[in-house]
Amino acid sequence: MLSLYEATHLRVHGEAILDEALVFSATHLKSMATHLSSPLAAQKMHQKEVSDIARWWKALNFSEKLPFIRDRVIECYFWILGVYFEPEYLLARRMLTKVIAMTSAIDDIYDVYGTLEEIELFTEAVDRWDISAIDQLPEYMKVCYRALLDVYYEMEEKLGEERSYRVRYAIEAMKNQVRGYFNEAKWFHKKHITTMDEYMHVVVVTSGYSMLATTSLVGMGDIVTKDSFEWMFSYPKIVRASRVLSKLEDDMVSHKVLCYFCTTQ
């Protein structure tokens, strides 16, 4: 059809058939335009998103200031792309990618680098959720704490006053996540072998499912209401089951679960 339209521009005066072909092809091309998919446009959009997120991550300079953490920001983006790929969720994707990248960094601090005393200070600072709490932290933790708060401040700014209540739910979910990391760290540093029940009570939180599911709702537009967050925080059966499944699947892939055997010996 496009070739026919282009060919009609070679007509000369008096070629009635080509005049008709011009009208015919132009009419049909206009009607088709509203139904065309734009896969390349979508790819271009995602390419820009990745570029923007990579630029944000690079500006944090974690590779120099926190060299022990994993650089997973692009991996995080593609993970979140699996949650929602639609163009209308562009803001939600950016928010959730930044949150999961920060969560990965915090996880590495608790698992790999921080002393028990240092991570206790960080946990208290997250509970306070106030930039003034940064003064009590070691220098390397200040970098991470400031970046964490900035991510959520940006959320509030992007959402505006009417939807800023959503960020409060996301913050509370992050606080729960960090408290869970601290409980796990205490087990490790004190060489504490938990019972299976004690283990599951904490690790269903640190699996990250609840925190990420809650945060995924923040940027989703009018489809999400305050009731959506209240439902999430009521921990209905589907959320409880999903938390357990996500953690046990992770354990089966990467660890041998010894807690049950220690309990029954």
KEKE-3310 file (N, C-alpha, C; in steps of 0.2 Angstrom, whole numbers, plus 5000, padded with zeros to 4 digits):
npx = (5004:5010:5019:5011:5006:5017:5021:5011:5014:5022:5014:5007:4999:4982:4982:4970:4968:4979:4977:4965:4971:4979:4971:4964:4975:4980:4969:4968:4980:4980:4970:4975:4986:4982:4981:4993:5007:5021:5035:5048:5048:5044:5056:5065:5061:5063:5077:5081:5076:5085:5097:5095:5093:5106:5114:5110:5114:5128:5131:5130:5141:5145:5153:5166:5165:5158:5165:5163:5150:5138:5137:5122:5113:5108:5104:5094:5085:5080:5074:5063:5057:5050:5040:5032:5030:5023:5021:5014:5018:5030:5036:5033:5042:5054:5055:5054:5065:5075:5073:5075:5088:5094:5091:5098:5111:5110:5108:5120:5129:5124:5126:5140:5149:5147:5150:5142:5139:5139:5129:5118:5117:5113:5101:5093:5094:5087:5074:5071:5071:5075:5085:5094:5098:5109:5121:5125:5131:5144:5156:5155:5142:5135:5134:5126:5114:5110:5107:5097:5086:5085:5080:5066:5062:5062:5052:5040:5040:5038:5026:5017:5007:4994:4995:5006:5004:5006:5019:5023:5018:5027:5039:5037:5037:5050:5057:5053:5060:5073:5074:5072:5084:5093:5090:5094:5107:5111:5109:5120:5132:5131:5132:5120:5109:5094:5077:5066:5054:5057:5066:5059:5050:5057:5064:5054:5051:5064:5065:5061:5049:5037:5040:5044:5033:5024:5030:5029:5016:5016:5019:5008:4997:4980:4973:4977:4973:4971:4966:4971:4984:4982:4976:4987:4996:4988:4992:4986:4981:4986:4997:5005:5007:5015:5026:5032:5034:5043:5054:5058:5060:5071:5080:5082:5089:5101:5106:5108:5096:5097:5091:5080:5085:5094:5085:5078:5087)
npy = (4994:5006:5007:5009:5021:5029:5028:5035:5048:5050:5053:5061:5076:5073:5059:5050:5037:5036:5047:5043:5032:5038:5044:5033:5025:5034:5035:5022:5020:5030:5025:5013:5017:5020:5008:5001:4992:4996:4990:4993:5006:5004:4996:5006:5015:5007:5006:5019:5020:5010:5017:5029:5024:5017:5028:5035:5025:5025:5038:5037:5031:5019:5009:5013:5019:5009:4996:4982:4978:4970:4974:4976:4982:4983:4970:4970:4979:4972:4961:4968:4972:4961:4961:4972:4977:4986:5001:5012:5010:5015:5024:5017:5006:5012:5016:5004:4997:5005:5003:4989:4988:4996:4988:4976:4981:4985:4972:4966:4973:4969:4956:4954:4964:4973:4975:4968:4978:4990:4987:4986:5000:5005:4999:5005:5018:5017:5013:5025:5034:5047:5060:5066:5055:5050:5054:5046:5035:5024:5030:5024:5018:5029:5034:5024:5025:5038:5038:5028:5035:5045:5039:5036:5049:5054:5047:5052:5065:5063:5057:5066:5076:5070:5056:5053:5046:5032:5030:5030:5017:5009:5013:5008:4994:4993:4995:4984:4974:4977:4976:4962:4958:4962:4953:4941:4943:4944:4930:4925:4931:4927:4914:4906:4893:4891:4886:4878:4884:4897:4901:4902:4912:4924:4923:4923:4936:4942:4937:4946:4947:4953:4966:4970:4968:4976:4989:4988:4992:5006:5015:5013:5020:5025:5013:5007:5009:5015:5005:4994:4993:4992:4979:4972:4973:4966:4954:4943:4926:4922:4931:4927:4913:4915:4922:4912:4902:4909:4910:4897:4891:4899:4894:4881:4881:4888:4884:4872:4867:4866:4868:4861:4848:4850:4853:4842:4833)
npz = (5000:5004:4994:4983:4986:4986:4972:4965:4966:4955:4945:4930:4923:4920:4922:4927:4933:4942:4950:4957:4963:4972:4981:4986:4991:5001:5010:5015:5021:5031:5039:5043:5051:5064:5070:5070:5077:5087:5088:5087:5092:5105:5110:5109:5119:5130:5129:5132:5145:5152:5149:5157:5170:5172:5171:5183:5192:5190:5194:5208:5211:5217:5214:5217:5230:5237:5235:5237:5235:5224:5207:5200:5193:5179:5178:5187:5181:5170:5177:5183:5171:5168:5177:5174:5157:5150:5141:5148:5161:5164:5173:5185:5183:5183:5196:5204:5199:5204:5218:5220:5216:5226:5237:5235:5237:5250:5256:5253:5261:5274:5273:5269:5272:5283:5301:5316:5325:5317:5307:5315:5319:5306:5304:5314:5310:5298:5303:5309:5298:5293:5288:5297:5304:5299:5304:5314:5307:5300:5288:5275:5275:5276:5263:5256:5264:5262:5248:5248:5254:5246:5234:5238:5241:5229:5223:5230:5225:5211:5211:5217:5228:5230:5228:5236:5248:5245:5245:5258:5262:5255:5261:5274:5271:5266:5278:5286:5278:5280:5294:5294:5288:5298:5308:5302:5301:5314:5318:5311:5316:5329:5328:5328:5328:5320:5324:5312:5311:5317:5308:5296:5299:5298:5286:5276:5275:5272:5259:5251:5244:5248:5250:5238:5230:5236:5233:5219:5217:5218:5208:5198:5194:5192:5194:5206:5223:5240:5247:5240:5245:5259:5259:5254:5266:5275:5273:5265:5261:5248:5247:5258:5255:5243:5247:5255:5245:5236:5244:5248:5235:5232:5241:5238:5226:5229:5242:5255:5266:5283:5295:5299:5301:5311:5321:5324:5328)
capx = (5000:5014:5023:5007:5005:5023:5021:5006:5018:5025:5009:5007:4992:4977:4982:4965:4968:4984:4973:4961:4975:4982:4965:4963:4980:4981:4964:4969:4986:4978:4966:4980:4991:4980:4981:5000:5011:5027:5040:5055:5047:5045:5063:5069:5059:5066:5084:5082:5075:5091:5102:5094:5095:5113:5117:5109:5118:5135:5132:5130:5148:5145:5159:5172:5163:5156:5167:5161:5143:5137:5134:5117:5107:5105:5100:5088:5080:5077:5069:5057:5053:5046:5034:5027:5033:5019:5023:5011:5021:5037:5038:5033:5048:5060:5055:5055:5072:5080:5072:5078:5095:5096:5090:5104:5117:5110:5109:5128:5132:5123:5129:5147:5154:5146:5150:5135:5137:5137:5122:5113:5116:5110:5094:5090:5093:5081:5068:5070:5069:5077:5092:5098:5101:5115:5127:5127:5133:5151:5156:5153:5135:5131:5133:5120:5108:5107:5105:5091:5081:5084:5075:5060:5060:5060:5045:5035:5041:5035:5019:5013:5004:4988:4997:5012:5003:5008:5026:5023:5018:5033:5044:5036:5039:5058:5059:5052:5065:5080:5074:5074:5091:5097:5089:5098:5114:5112:5110:5126:5137:5131:5132:5114:5106:5087:5072:5063:5049:5060:5069:5054:5046:5061:5066:5049:5052:5070:5065:5059:5043:5032:5043:5044:5026:5021:5033:5027:5010:5017:5018:5004:4992:4973:4971:4979:4970:4974:4963:4976:4990:4979:4975:4994:4998:4984:4995:4981:4984:4990:5003:5009:5010:5020:5032:5035:5037:5049:5060:5060:5063:5078:5085:5083:5093:5107:5108:5105:5092:5099:5088:5075:5089:5096:5079:5076:5093)
capy = (5000:5012:5008:5012:5028:5033:5028:5040:5054:5050:5054:5068:5079:5069:5052:5049:5031:5037:5051:5038:5027:5042:5045:5026:5023:5038:5034:5016:5021:5034:5020:5008:5020:5020:5001:4998:4991:4999:4986:4997:5012:5001:4995:5013:5017:5003:5007:5025:5018:5007:5022:5033:5020:5016:5034:5036:5021:5027:5044:5035:5029:5014:5005:5016:5020:5003:4991:4975:4976:4968:4978:4972:4987:4981:4964:4972:4982:4966:4957:4972:4972:4955:4962:4975:4979:4990:5008:5016:5008:5017:5027:5011:5002:5015:5016:4998:4995:5008:5000:4983:4989:4998:4982:4972:4984:4984:4965:4965:4976:4965:4949:4953:4969:4977:4972:4968:4985:4994:4986:4988:5007:5006:4997:5010:5024:5015:5014:5032:5037:5054:5061:5067:5049:5048:5056:5040:5029:5025:5034:5020:5017:5036:5034:5020:5028:5044:5036:5025:5040:5049:5035:5037:5056:5055:5044:5057:5070:5061:5055:5072:5076:5066:5049:5052:5041:5026:5029:5028:5010:5006:5014:5003:4988:4993:4995:4977:4971:4979:4972:4955:4957:4962:4947:4936:4945:4942:4923:4923:4933:4924:4907:4904:4888:4892:4881:4879:4889:4903:4903:4904:4918:4929:4923:4925:4944:4944:4935:4952:4947:4958:4973:4972:4968:4983:4994:4988:4996:5013:5019:5010:5024:5025:5006:5006:5013:5014:4998:4989:4993:4989:4972:4969:4973:4962:4947:4937:4919:4922:4934:4922:4907:4917:4923:4905:4899:4912:4909:4890:4890:4902:4890:4875:4883:4890:4882:4866:4869:4862:4870:4856:4843:4852:4853:4835:4828)
capz = (5000:5004:4988:4978:4988:4983:4965:4963:4965:4948:4939:4927:4923:4916:4924:4932:4937:4947:4955:4961:4967:4977:4986:4989:4996:5007:5014:5018:5025:5037:5043:5046:5055:5071:5072:5069:5083:5086:5092:5088:5097:5112:5111:5110:5125:5135:5129:5136:5152:5154:5149:5162:5176:5172:5173:5190:5196:5190:5198:5215:5212:5222:5212:5221:5237:5240:5230:5239:5233:5217:5202:5197:5191:5173:5179:5191:5177:5166:5181:5184:5165:5168:5181:5169:5152:5146:5141:5153:5168:5163:5180:5190:5182:5186:5204:5207:5198:5209:5225:5220:5216:5233:5242:5234:5240:5258:5257:5253:5267:5279:5272:5267:5275:5290:5308:5319:5328:5311:5304:5320:5318:5300:5305:5318:5305:5293:5307:5310:5291:5294:5285:5302:5307:5295:5308:5318:5303:5297:5282:5269:5276:5274:5255:5255:5267:5258:5241:5249:5256:5240:5230:5240:5241:5222:5222:5232:5221:5205:5212:5219:5235:5230:5228:5240:5253:5243:5247:5265:5263:5252:5266:5279:5268:5266:5285:5287:5275:5284:5301:5293:5286:5304:5312:5299:5303:5321:5318:5308:5320:5335:5326:5331:5323:5322:5322:5306:5312:5318:5302:5291:5301:5296:5279:5271:5274:5268:5252:5247:5240:5251:5249:5230:5228:5238:5229:5212:5216:5219:5202:5193:5191:5196:5195:5213:5228:5246:5249:5238:5250:5265:5257:5254:5272:5279:5272:5264:5260:5242:5249:5263:5251:5238:5251:5257:5239:5233:5248:5247:5229:5232:5245:5234:5221:5231:5249:5258:5272:5288:5301:5301:5303:5318:5326:5325:5331)
cpx = (5004:5018:5018:5006:5011:5023:5016:5009:5022:5020:5010:5000:4988:4977:4976:4965:4973:4981:4969:4965:4978:4977:4964:4969:4981:4975:4965:4975:4984:4974:4970:4984:4989:4980:4988:5003:5018:5033:5046:5054:5047:5052:5067:5067:5063:5074:5085:5081:5082:5096:5101:5095:5102:5116:5116:5113:5126:5136:5132:5138:5149:5152:5166:5171:5161:5158:5165:5154:5143:5134:5129:5111:5104:5101:5093:5082:5076:5072:5063:5053:5049:5040:5029:5031:5030:5022:5021:5014:5029:5040:5038:5040:5054:5061:5057:5062:5077:5079:5076:5086:5098:5096:5096:5110:5116:5111:5116:5131:5131:5126:5137:5152:5153:5147:5143:5134:5135:5130:5116:5111:5112:5103:5090:5089:5087:5075:5066:5068:5070:5084:5097:5101:5107:5121:5129:5131:5140:5150:5153:5145:5131:5129:5126:5114:5105:5104:5098:5085:5080:5079:5068:5057:5058:5053:5040:5035:5037:5028:5014:5010:4998:4990:5003:5011:5005:5015:5027:5022:5024:5039:5043:5038:5047:5060:5059:5058:5072:5080:5075:5081:5095:5096:5093:5105:5116:5113:5117:5132:5137:5131:5126:5111:5098:5083:5069:5058:5052:5063:5064:5050:5050:5062:5060:5049:5058:5070:5063:5053:5038:5034:5042:5037:5022:5023:5031:5020:5011:5016:5013:4998:4985:4971:4972:4976:4973:4972:4968:4982:4988:4978:4982:4997:4994:4987:4990:4985:4988:4997:5008:5012:5015:5026:5036:5038:5043:5055:5063:5063:5070:5083:5086:5088:5100:5110:5105:5102:5094:5095:5084:5079:5091:5091:5078:5081:5092)
cpy = (5006:5013:5011:5019:5032:5033:5033:5047:5055:5052:5061:5070:5074:5061:5051:5043:5032:5042:5047:5034:5031:5043:5038:5024:5027:5037:5028:5017:5025:5029:5015:5011:5020:5012:4997:4997:4994:4996:4990:5003:5010:4999:5001:5016:5013:5004:5014:5024:5015:5012:5027:5030:5019:5022:5036:5032:5023:5034:5043:5033:5024:5009:5007:5016:5014:4997:4984:4973:4974:4973:4975:4976:4985:4974:4965:4975:4976:4962:4961:4972:4966:4956:4966:4979:4985:4998:5013:5015:5011:5020:5022:5007:5005:5015:5010:4995:4998:5005:4994:4983:4991:4992:4977:4975:4984:4977:4963:4968:4972:4958:4948:4957:4971:4972:4972:4975:4990:4993:4987:4996:5009:5004:5002:5016:5023:5016:5021:5036:5044:5055:5063:5061:5047:5050:5050:5034:5030:5028:5030:5019:5024:5036:5030:5023:5034:5042:5032:5030:5044:5046:5036:5044:5057:5053:5049:5062:5069:5060:5061:5071:5070:5058:5048:5047:5034:5025:5027:5020:5006:5007:5009:4996:4987:4992:4987:4973:4971:4976:4965:4954:4957:4956:4941:4937:4943:4934:4921:4925:4930:4916:4903:4899:4889:4886:4882:4884:4896:4906:4905:4910:4924:4929:4924:4933:4945:4942:4941:4952:4952:4965:4975:4972:4974:4988:4994:4991:5003:5017:5017:5014:5023:5018:5004:5011:5011:5007:4993:4988:4990:4981:4969:4968:4969:4955:4942:4931:4919:4925:4930:4916:4909:4919:4916:4902:4902:4911:4902:4888:4893:4897:4884:4876:4884:4887:4875:4869:4864:4863:4864:4850:4844:4852:4846:4830:4828)
cpz = (5000:4997:4982:4979:4985:4975:4962:4962:4959:4943:4936:4926:4918:4918:4929:4936:4943:4952:4960:4966:4973:4983:4990:4994:5002:5012:5018:5023:5032:5042:5047:5051:5063:5074:5071:5076:5081:5090:5093:5092:5104:5114:5112:5117:5131:5135:5133:5143:5155:5154:5155:5169:5177:5174:5180:5194:5196:5194:5205:5216:5217:5221:5216:5228:5241:5236:5231:5237:5225:5213:5198:5194:5184:5174:5183:5186:5173:5170:5182:5177:5164:5172:5177:5164:5148:5146:5146:5160:5168:5170:5185:5189:5184:5193:5207:5205:5203:5216:5225:5220:5223:5238:5241:5237:5247:5260:5257:5259:5273:5279:5272:5271:5282:5296:5311:5322:5322:5308:5309:5320:5312:5301:5309:5314:5300:5297:5308:5303:5291:5292:5291:5306:5304:5299:5312:5314:5301:5290:5276:5269:5274:5267:5253:5258:5264:5251:5242:5250:5250:5235:5232:5240:5233:5220:5224:5228:5214:5206:5214:5226:5235:5231:5233:5246:5251:5245:5254:5266:5260:5257:5271:5277:5268:5273:5287:5284:5278:5291:5300:5292:5293:5308:5309:5301:5310:5322:5316:5313:5327:5334:5329:5326:5325:5321:5315:5306:5313:5312:5297:5293:5299:5289:5274:5270:5270:5261:5248:5243:5242:5249:5242:5228:5230:5234:5222:5211:5216:5213:5196:5192:5195:5197:5202:5217:5235:5249:5246:5242:5257:5264:5257:5261:5277:5278:5271:5262:5254:5243:5253:5259:5246:5241:5253:5250:5236:5237:5248:5241:5229:5236:5242:5229:5224:5238:5251:5265:5278:5294:5304:5304:5310:5323:5328:5328:5338)
residu = (MET:LEU:SER:LEU:TYR:GLU:ALA:THR:HIS:LEU:ARG:VAL:HIS:GLY:GLU:ALA:ILE:LEU:ASP:GLU:ALA:LEU:VAL:PHE:SER:ALA:THR:HIS:LEU:LYS:SER:MET:ALA:THR:HIS:LEU:SER:SER:PRO:LEU:ALA:ALA:GLN:LYS:MET:HIS:GLN:LYS:GLU:VAL:SER:ASP:ILE:ALA:ARG:TRP:TRP:LYS:ALA:LEU:ASN:PHE:SER:GLU:LYS:LEU:PRO:PHE:ILE:ARG:ASP:ARG:VAL:ILE:GLU:CYS:TYR:PHE:TRP:ILE:LEU:GLY:VAL:TYR:PHE:GLU:PRO:GLU:TYR:LEU:LEU:ALA:ARG:ARG:MET:LEU:THR:LYS:VAL:ILE:ALA:MET:THR:SER:ALA:ILE:ASP:ASP:ILE:TYR:ASP:VAL:TYR:GLY:THR:LEU:GLU:GLU:ILE:GLU:LEU:PHE:THR:GLU:ALA:VAL:ASP:ARG:TRP:ASP:ILE:SER:ALA:ILE:ASP:GLN:LEU:PRO:GLU:TYR:MET:LYS:VAL:CYS:TYR:ARG:ALA:LEU:LEU:ASP:VAL:TYR:TYR:GLU:MET:GLU:GLU:LYS:LEU:GLY:GLU:GLU:ARG:SER:TYR:ARG:VAL:ARG:TYR:ALA:ILE:GLU:ALA:MET:LYS:ASN:GLN:VAL:ARG:GLY:TYR:PHE:ASN:GLU:ALA:LYS:TRP:PHE:HIS:LYS:LYS:HIS:ILE:THR:THR:MET:ASP:GLU:TYR:MET:HIS:VAL:VAL:VAL:VAL:THR:SER:GLY:TYR:SER:MET:LEU:ALA:THR:THR:SER:LEU:VAL:GLY:MET:GLY:ASP:ILE:VAL:THR:LYS:ASP:SER:PHE:GLU:TRP:MET:PHE:SER:TYR:PRO:LYS:ILE:VAL:ARG:ALA:SER:ARG:VAL:LEU:SER:LYS:LEU:GLU:ASP:ASP:MET:VAL:SER:HIS:LYS:VAL:LEU:CYS:TYR:PHE:CYS:THR:THR:GLN)
# end
